Amino acid sequence: MAYSAYFCNPGMSVVRQKKQLFNYSLFGRLFQYIRPYRRQFYLCVVLSIFLAVITPLRPFLIQLTVDKATGKIVHLPSWLRLFISSEKLSDTAAFIISITIFQLVFLMIETTARFIFTYLTAWLGQSVVKDLRISVFNKIVHLQLRQFDRTPIGTLTTRTINDIESINDIFTDGFIPIIADLLTIVFTLATMFYVNWQLTLVALIPFPILLIATYYFKEAVNRSFIKVRNAVAALNAFAQEHISGMFVVQAFAAEKREQKKFTQINKQHRDANIEGIFAYSIFFPVVEIILSISTGLILWYIGGNKLDAGLLVSFGLYINQIFRPLRVIADKFNTLQMGLVSSERVFKIMDIDDVLPRVENGLHPETIKGKVSFQHVWFAYIDDKYVLKDINLEVKPGQTLALVGHTGSGKTSIISLINRLYPIQKGAILIDDHNIDTYDIETLRSRIGIVLQDVFLFSGSILENITLRNPRITREQAINAAKMIGVHDFIMRLPGNYDYEVMERGNTLSLGQRQLISFIRALLYNPSILILDEATSSIDSESETLVQHAMEKLMQGRTSIVIAHRLSTIRKADNIIVLDKGQIIESGSHEELLEHGGFYSQLHNMEEQTSN
């Protein structure tokens, strides 16, 4: 199962991801996304410095107020004399009123600056996340299909949504806030030493204990956070996989077995969260105890030395200004770590080089005649495990080629190669005598129409699924295409007709109805080459009649390659190729293959017996 990989060796996962924290190139790469918003970033840095500088001033002003109120002689620094005159300094009431007004103005300035800082960091994070998510999705849609064969969809969803959202935390709760907190601590300590360095040393006696506690807290929470992230990815992969395959789960009465597996993964997620909660529940009381010890030492020293009451009040506030950011700085550091771990995962997707190479000055023909040739084509999905071996075939413009064979014989692989959904290992595929690698990929695929047996419909209206939200295709064009292949009446019978809302994967429509919509979709693009995974074997007779009529309309005047599930539907094909284990074992017309008495003839006889 896709989810099992996340828990194969969680211990090694933690070690590996902790080492990646110190890969500072991640910072540089991540901060490339800040370039469009560098002015806002610089403003955040300036505000963090400004707030760190002014934060210790409030306790200092309160100290002056208390000292003046208790009759002590107050010495104002030179910068404060610009706002409070000598006359007010001699009058206690006037001084207290002046300093209070000054504090209120100062508080408004500080509050405004802190609001702008908080808003800007959040805005910056969301802006980076928006750009990064667009880049990642753009990367995903251009990956080779084999990457989706190897990677669980739930994992890619986690990378695109959850992990990128964690990167937002680097800005809102990580890098910039950590810098601001550290600067606040530095400037507060500097102010404390300036006011009374002996008292500052006494107050900081328990400080090493706090640093040790913070370190162990950081390590414990970091381990739990990594486990939580892995558990979230596993839950997403498991839920996405099983919700998509719910029909199979219920059809085979596997609900209890799958529920047990989900319960196990969910328990690992719960345990990882509880581990982090346990660390929090120990760390915060320890911080409060250390703060109380520090406060007690301040009281003891001031009382023993008969210092001013204002000093007692201000140092109590200073200590809180140091301990308050220290309470959360370890948490923010872990947030930064997890953001970097998430960015590593996201950049792994960005670094996948298995994308379809762009062809410089690729062929852009106005029309394609439709000649298709396979010349000694070898193809494997994985390494050298070839599913197609030395395939040679040719379809002339306007002809119909049918592919016949048991499941796994290579039929779907052949049609997947024509529009370069997968790269081949050996040989060449030509369209109109030009190698498909020389075509501009968008031009090539726009000339090829594909109607698969398993039709995928997106959430949205019938019209949106027909046009695939292509603004160049009008409603009138879609209606005309539906009328051309005889599907218009069926759509008009739906509630809301062309505006009928299709649920995810088109589950509110029958298989035949979904197939008919895919025919309109193919016709609208007017392809020169039509690929059909003939799908009349599992639909009702009414839908089969409509589908057969639609197929005939679509195939008129076009090169058609059809995967045949019913041999009776390909009697008129110009050429029939019989595949077995990735090799062509027979080819010819329906009559020629029956006369040959080989594999095709055996399949035909088996079908005849089954129908009788």
C-alpha positions in Angstrom: 0.0 0.0 0.0 1.1 3.6 -0.7 1.0 4.6 2.9 3.3 2.0 4.3 6.5 3.7 3.1 6.0 6.5 5.6 6.4 4.2 8.5 9.1 1.8 7.3 11.8 3.4 9.3 10.7 6.5 11.2 13.9 6.8 13.2 16.1 7.2 10.1 13.6 9.6 8.7 14.1 11.9 11.8 17.9 11.8 11.5 17.9 12.5 7.8 15.5 15.4 8.1 17.3 16.9 11.0 20.5 17.0 9.0 18.7 18.7 6.2 17.9 21.6 8.6 21.5 22.7 8.3 21.3 22.7 4.5 21.2 26.5 4.3 20.8 26.3 0.5 17.2 25.6 1.2 16.9 29.1 2.7 18.5 30.6 -0.4 16.2 28.7 -2.7 13.1 29.5 -0.7 14.0 33.2 -0.5 14.1 33.4 -4.2 10.4 33.5 -4.0 10.6 36.6 -1.9 12.3 38.6 -4.7 9.0 40.0 -6.1 8.1 41.1 -2.5 11.5 42.2 -1.3 10.3 45.7 -0.3 7.8 44.2 2.0 10.4 41.8 3.3 12.9 44.6 4.0 10.1 46.5 5.8 9.5 43.5 8.0 13.2 43.4 8.9 13.2 47.1 9.7 10.0 46.8 11.9 11.5 43.8 13.7 14.6 45.9 14.6 12.4 48.9 15.5 10.1 46.8 17.8 13.1 45.2 19.5 14.6 48.6 20.2 11.5 50.2 21.7 10.2 47.2 23.6 12.5 47.7 26.7 11.5 51.4 26.9 8.1 50.9 28.5 9.5 49.2 31.7 12.0 52.0 31.8 9.3 54.7 31.7 7.3 52.8 34.3 10.4 52.8 36.5 10.7 56.6 36.2 7.0 57.0 37.1 7.2 54.8 40.2 10.5 56.5 41.3 8.9 59.9 41.0 5.7 58.9 42.7 7.7 57.6 45.7 9.7 60.8 46.0 12.9 59.6 44.5 15.1 61.9 42.4 14.6 61.1 38.7 17.4 61.6 36.1 16.0 61.7 32.6 18.1 60.6 29.7 18.8 63.3 27.1 16.4 61.9 24.5 13.5 62.0 26.9 14.3 65.7 27.9 13.1 66.5 24.3 9.6 65.6 25.4 9.5 66.5 29.1 10.6 70.0 30.2 12.7 70.8 33.4 9.6 72.5 34.9 7.5 69.4 34.7 10.5 67.3 36.1 10.3 69.3 39.4 6.6 69.0 39.7 5.6 65.4 40.7 2.0 65.6 39.4 3.0 67.3 36.1 5.8 64.8 35.6 3.5 61.8 36.1 0.8 63.3 33.8 3.5 64.1 31.1 5.1 60.7 31.3 1.7 59.0 31.1 0.7 60.9 28.0 4.1 60.1 26.5 3.6 56.4 27.3 0.1 56.4 25.7 1.5 57.9 22.5 4.4 55.5 22.6 2.0 52.6 23.1 -0.1 53.6 20.1 3.1 53.8 18.0 4.3 50.4 19.2 0.9 48.8 18.7 0.6 50.2 15.2 4.1 49.0 14.3 3.4 45.5 15.7 0.1 45.3 13.8 1.9 46.2 10.5 4.7 43.7 11.3 2.2 40.9 12.0 0.1 41.7 9.0 3.1 42.0 6.6 4.7 38.7 7.7 1.4 36.9 7.2 0.9 38.6 3.8 4.4 37.8 2.8 4.0 34.2 3.7 0.7 33.8 1.9 2.1 35.5 -1.2 5.1 33.2 -1.3 2.8 30.2 -0.8 0.6 31.3 -3.6 3.5 31.6 -6.1 5.2 28.4 -4.9 1.9 26.4 -5.2 1.4 27.7 -8.7 5.0 26.6 -9.5 4.5 23.2 -8.0 1.2 22.5 -9.8 2.7 23.7 -13.1 5.6 21.3 -12.5 3.2 18.4 -11.7 1.0 18.9 -14.8 4.2 18.7 -17.0 5.6 15.6 -15.4 5.8 12.4 -17.5 2.9 10.1 -16.7 5.3 7.4 -15.4 5.8 9.7 -12.4 2.2 9.3 -11.5 2.5 5.5 -11.9 5.2 5.6 -9.2 3.9 8.3 -6.8 0.7 8.0 -4.8 -1.7 10.7 -5.6 -2.3 11.4 -1.9 1.4 12.1 -1.6 1.4 14.7 -4.4 -1.7 16.2 -2.8 0.1 16.5 0.6 3.1 18.2 -1.1 0.9 20.7 -3.0 -1.4 21.6 -0.1 -0.1 20.6 3.4 3.6 21.0 2.9 3.4 24.3 1.1 1.1 25.6 3.8 3.8 24.7 6.3 6.2 26.8 4.3 3.9 29.8 5.1 4.7 29.2 8.8 8.4 30.0 8.1 7.4 33.6 7.6 4.4 34.0 10.0 5.9 32.0 12.9 9.4 31.0 11.9 12.3 32.9 10.5 11.3 36.6 10.8 9.5 36.2 14.2 12.5 34.3 15.6 14.8 37.2 14.5 12.4 39.7 16.1 12.3 37.7 19.3 16.1 37.3 19.5 16.6 41.0 18.9 14.0 41.8 21.6 15.9 39.6 24.1 19.3 41.2 23.1 18.0 44.8 23.5 16.2 44.0 26.7 19.3 42.5 28.2 21.4 45.5 27.1 18.9 47.8 28.8 18.9 45.7 32.0 22.7 45.8 32.1 22.6 49.6 31.5 20.2 50.1 34.3 21.8 47.8 36.9 24.3 45.2 35.8 24.6 43.6 39.2 20.9 43.0 39.5 20.8 41.7 35.9 23.4 39.0 36.7 21.4 38.0 39.8 18.2 37.8 37.7 19.9 35.6 35.1 21.2 33.0 37.5 18.5 30.4 36.5 18.9 31.3 32.8 21.2 28.3 32.0 18.5 26.0 33.3 16.0 27.6 30.9 18.4 27.2 28.0 18.9 23.5 28.7 15.1 23.0 29.1 14.5 24.8 25.8 17.0 22.6 24.0 15.4 19.4 25.1 12.0 20.7 24.5 13.0 21.7 20.9 14.4 18.2 20.2 11.3 16.4 21.6 8.8 18.5 19.7 10.9 18.3 16.5 10.8 14.5 16.6 7.0 14.5 17.2 6.4 17.1 14.5 8.2 15.0 11.9 6.2 12.0 12.9 3.0 14.0 12.7 3.9 15.2 9.1 4.7 11.6 8.0 1.4 10.5 9.6 -0.6 13.2 7.8 0.9 12.2 4.5 0.1 8.6 5.2 -3.5 9.5 6.2 -3.9 11.5 3.0 -2.5 8.8 0.8 -4.6 6.1 2.4 -7.9 8.1 2.5 -7.5 9.3 -1.1 -6.8 5.8 -2.3 -9.6 4.1 -0.5 -12.2 6.8 -1.1 -11.4 6.6 -4.9 -11.6 2.8 -4.7 -14.7 2.6 -2.4 -16.6 0.5 -4.9 -14.0 -2.2 -4.7 -13.8 -2.0 -0.9 -17.6 -2.4 -0.5 -18.0 -4.9 -3.4 -15.5 -7.3 -1.7 -16.8 -6.7 1.8 -13.4 -5.3 2.9 -14.7 -2.5 5.1 -13.6 -4.0 8.4 -10.1 -4.9 7.1 -9.5 -1.5 5.7 -11.0 0.1 8.8 -8.4 -1.7 10.9 -5.6 -0.4 8.7 -6.9 3.1 8.9 -7.2 2.8 12.7 -3.6 1.8 12.9 -2.4 4.8 10.8 -4.7 7.1 12.7 -3.3 5.8 16.0 0.3 6.6 14.9 -0.9 10.1 14.1 -2.5 10.4 17.5 0.6 9.1 19.3 2.8 11.5 17.5 0.6 14.4 18.5 0.4 13.3 22.1 4.2 13.0 22.2 4.4 16.7 21.3 1.6 17.6 23.7 3.6 15.8 26.5 6.7 17.9 25.8 4.6 21.1 25.9 2.9 20.1 29.2 6.4 19.7 30.8 8.2 22.7 29.2 5.7 25.5 30.1 5.5 24.7 33.8 9.3 24.5 33.9 9.5 28.0 32.4 7.0 29.3 34.9 9.1 27.8 37.8 12.3 29.3 36.4 10.6 32.7 36.0 9.4 32.5 39.6 12.9 31.7 40.8 14.3 34.7 38.8 11.6 37.0 40.2 12.4 35.8 43.7 16.1 36.5 43.3 15.2 40.0 42.1 13.1 40.6 45.2 15.8 39.2 47.5 18.6 41.3 46.0 16.5 44.6 45.9 15.3 44.0 49.5 18.8 43.2 50.8 20.3 46.2 49.1 17.4 48.6 49.8 17.0 49.6 46.1 14.2 51.7 44.6 10.7 50.3 44.1 10.8 51.5 40.5 13.7 49.1 39.9 11.7 46.2 41.3 8.8 47.0 39.0 10.9 47.5 35.9 13.0 44.4 36.3 9.9 42.3 36.8 8.7 43.6 33.4 12.2 43.1 31.9 12.3 39.5 33.0 8.9 38.9 31.5 10.0 40.5 28.2 12.9 38.0 28.1 10.9 34.9 29.2 7.9 35.6 27.1 9.7 35.1 23.7 11.8 32.3 25.2 8.6 30.4 26.0 7.7 30.3 22.3 11.0 30.6 20.6 11.7 26.8 20.8 8.2 26.2 19.3 8.9 28.8 16.6 12.3 27.1 15.9 10.5 23.8 15.4 8.0 25.5 13.1 11.0 26.8 11.2 12.5 23.3 11.1 9.2 21.7 9.8 8.8 24.5 7.3 12.3 23.6 6.0 11.5 19.9 6.0 8.3 20.7 4.0 10.3 22.9 1.6 12.7 20.0 1.0 9.9 17.8 0.1 8.3 20.4 -2.2 11.6 21.1 -3.9 12.1 17.4 -4.5 9.1 17.6 -6.8 10.4 20.8 -8.4 13.8 19.0 -9.0 12.2 16.0 -10.8 13.7 16.3 -14.3 11.4 13.6 -15.8 9.4 16.1 -17.8 8.5 16.1 -21.4 11.4 18.0 -23.2 10.3 21.0 -25.1 11.2 20.9 -28.8 12.9 24.1 -30.0 11.2 25.2 -33.3 9.1 22.1 -33.2 6.8 21.2 -36.1 3.5 23.2 -36.1 1.6 21.8 -39.1 -1.8 23.4 -39.9 -3.2 19.9 -40.5 -2.1 16.3 -40.1 -3.0 13.8 -42.7 -3.0 11.0 -40.2 -0.3 8.5 -41.3 1.0 6.6 -38.3 4.1 4.3 -38.3 5.8 2.3 -35.6 9.3 1.2 -36.5 11.0 -1.4 -34.3 9.5 0.2 -31.1 10.5 -1.2 -27.7 8.9 0.2 -24.6 9.0 -0.5 -20.9 7.3 1.3 -18.0 10.1 0.2 -15.6 13.7 -0.2 -16.6 14.1 -3.0 -19.2 10.9 -4.9 -18.4 9.6 -4.4 -21.9 5.8 -4.5 -22.4 6.2 -3.8 -26.2 8.9 -5.7 -28.2 9.9 -4.7 -31.7 6.5 -3.4 -32.8 6.2 -2.6 -36.5 2.9 -1.3 -37.9 1.6 1.3 -40.3 -1.8 3.1 -40.6 -2.4 5.1 -43.7 -4.5 8.3 -43.6 -8.2 7.6 -43.2 -7.7 3.9 -42.4 -8.9 2.1 -39.3 -6.5 -0.1 -37.3 -7.9 -2.5 -34.6 -5.8 -3.8 -31.7 -6.8 -7.2 -30.3 -5.3 -9.3 -27.5 -5.7 -10.5 -24.0 -5.3 -8.1 -21.0 -1.7 -7.1 -20.6 -0.8 -7.8 -24.2 0.2 -4.2 -24.9 -2.8 -2.6 -26.5 -3.1 0.3 -24.2 0.6 0.9 -24.2 0.5 1.4 -28.0 -2.1 4.1 -27.9 -0.4 5.8 -25.0 2.8 6.2 -27.0 1.2 7.9 -30.1 0.8 11.3 -28.4 4.0 11.0 -26.3 2.4 10.2 -23.0 5.4 8.0 -22.4 8.9 8.0 -24.0 10.0 4.9 -25.9 13.3 3.2 -25.2 14.1 2.0 -28.8 12.8 2.6 -32.3 10.8 5.4 -33.7 7.1 6.5 -34.0 6.3 8.6 -37.1 3.3 10.7 -37.9 3.1 11.8 -41.5 6.7 10.5 -41.9 8.0 12.8 -39.1 9.2 11.5 -35.8 6.8 12.5 -33.1 9.7 13.9 -31.0 10.1 16.6 -33.6 6.5 17.9 -33.2 5.6 20.7 -30.8 3.8 18.7 -28.1 0.7 20.9 -27.9 0.3 20.9 -31.7 0.7 17.1 -31.7 -1.8 16.4 -29.0 -4.3 18.9 -30.4 -4.4 16.8 -33.6 -5.1 13.5 -31.7 -8.4 12.7 -30.1 -8.7 10.1 -27.4 -11.8 8.4 -26.1 -10.9 5.9 -23.4 -13.1 3.2 -21.9 -12.7 4.7 -18.4 -13.9 8.2 -19.0 -12.8 10.8 -16.5 -15.2 13.7 -15.8 -14.4 16.6 -13.6 -16.7 18.3 -11.1 -18.6 21.0 -13.0 -21.3 21.3 -15.7 -21.8 19.1 -18.7 -20.7 22.0 -20.9 -17.5 22.5 -18.9 -16.6 18.8 -19.2 -17.2 19.0 -23.0 -15.1 22.1 -23.6 -12.6 21.4 -20.7 -13.1 25.1 -19.9 -11.5 26.1 -23.2 -12.6 29.7 -23.8 -12.2 29.4 -27.5 -15.1 26.8 -27.7 -18.5 28.4 -27.5 -21.7 26.9 -26.2 -23.1 26.9 -29.7 -20.2 24.8 -31.0 -20.6 22.3 -28.2 -24.4 22.0 -29.0 -23.7 21.6 -32.7 -21.1 18.8 -32.0 -23.6 17.0 -29.8 -26.3 17.2 -32.5 -23.8 15.9 -35.1 -23.3 12.7 -33.3 -26.8 12.3 -32.0 -26.2 13.1 -28.3 -28.1 16.4 -28.0 -31.4 14.8 -27.1 -29.8 12.8 -24.3 -28.3 15.9 -22.8 -31.5 17.9 -23.0 -33.3 15.2 -20.9 -30.9 15.9 -18.0 -32.0 18.4 -15.4 -30.5 21.6 -16.5 -29.3 20.0 -19.8 -25.9 21.5 -20.6 -25.6 23.1 -17.2 -26.3 19.9 -15.4 -23.7 19.6 -12.6 -21.6 16.5 -12.9 -20.2 15.2 -9.6 -16.6 14.1 -9.1 -15.5 11.5 -11.8 -19.1 11.8 -13.3 -20.5 9.3 -10.8 -24.0 10.7 -11.3 -24.0 9.6 -14.9 -24.0 6.1 -16.3 -21.0 4.7 -18.1 -22.7 5.1 -21.5 -23.6 8.7 -20.7 -20.0 9.5 -19.7 -18.8 7.9 -22.9 -21.1 10.0 -25.0 -19.8 13.2 -23.4 -16.2 12.1 -24.2 -17.2 11.7 -27.9 -18.4 15.3 -28.1 -15.2 16.4 -26.4 -13.2 14.6 -29.0 -15.2 15.9 -32.0 -14.9 19.5 -30.9 -11.2 19.4 -31.3 -11.6 18.0 -34.8 -8.7 15.5 -34.5 -6.9 14.1 -37.5 -6.1 10.9 -35.6 -8.7 9.2 -33.4 -7.9 6.7 -30.7 -10.8 4.7 -29.3 -10.8 2.3 -26.4 -14.0 0.7 -27.6 -16.3 0.6 -24.6 -19.6 -0.9 -25.7 -19.1 -4.2 -23.8 -20.3 -2.9 -20.4 -23.1 -0.5 -21.2 -26.9 -0.9 -21.7 -28.3 -1.5 -25.2 -29.8 2.0 -25.5 -26.5 3.7 -24.7 -24.7 1.1 -26.9 -26.8 2.2 -29.9 -25.9 5.9 -29.3 -22.3 5.1 -28.7 -22.0 3.0 -31.9 -23.6 5.9 -33.9 -21.2 8.4 -32.3 -18.2 6.2 -33.0 -19.2 5.9 -36.7 -19.6 9.7 -37.0 -16.2 10.3 -35.3 -14.3 7.8 -37.4 -15.5 9.1 -40.7 -12.6 10.5 -42.7 -10.1 10.1 -39.8 -7.3 7.7 -39.1 -8.6 5.6 -36.3 -6.9 3.2 -33.9 -9.4 1.1 -32.0 -8.8 -1.2 -29.1 -11.4 -4.0 -29.7 -13.1 -5.7 -26.8 -15.8 -7.2 -29.1 -14.4 -8.7 -32.3 -17.8 -8.1 -33.9 -17.3 -4.4 -33.8 -14.1 -4.4 -35.9 -15.1 -6.5 -38.9 -14.8 -3.4 -41.2 -11.3 -2.4 -39.9 -8.7 -2.1 -42.7 -6.2 -3.9 -40.6 -6.3 -5.9 -37.4 -3.3 -6.5 -35.3 -3.2 -9.3 -32.7 -0.9 -8.8 -29.7 0.3 -11.3 -27.2 2.9 -10.5 -24.5 3.9 -7.3 -26.2 4.5 -8.8 -29.6 2.5 -8.8 -32.9 1.6 -12.4 -33.6 -0.9 -11.8 -36.4 -2.1 -9.1 -38.7 -4.6 -8.7 -41.5 -8.3 -8.1 -42.3 -11.1 -9.9 -40.4 -11.6 -12.4 -43.2 -7.8 -13.0 -43.7 -7.3 -13.8 -40.0 -10.3 -16.1 -39.8 -8.9 -18.0 -42.8 -5.5 -18.2 -41.2 -7.0 -20.1 -38.3 -4.7 -18.7 -35.7 -5.1 -16.9 -32.4 -7.6 -14.4 -33.8 -9.7 -17.2 -35.1 -9.7 -18.9 -31.7 -10.8 -15.6 -30.0 -13.6 -15.2 -32.6 -14.9 -18.8 -32.1 -14.8 -18.3 -28.3 -16.9 -15.1 -28.7 -19.3 -16.8 -31.0 -19.8 -19.6 -28.5 -20.3 -17.2 -25.6 -22.9 -15.2 -27.5 -24.9 -18.3 -28.4 
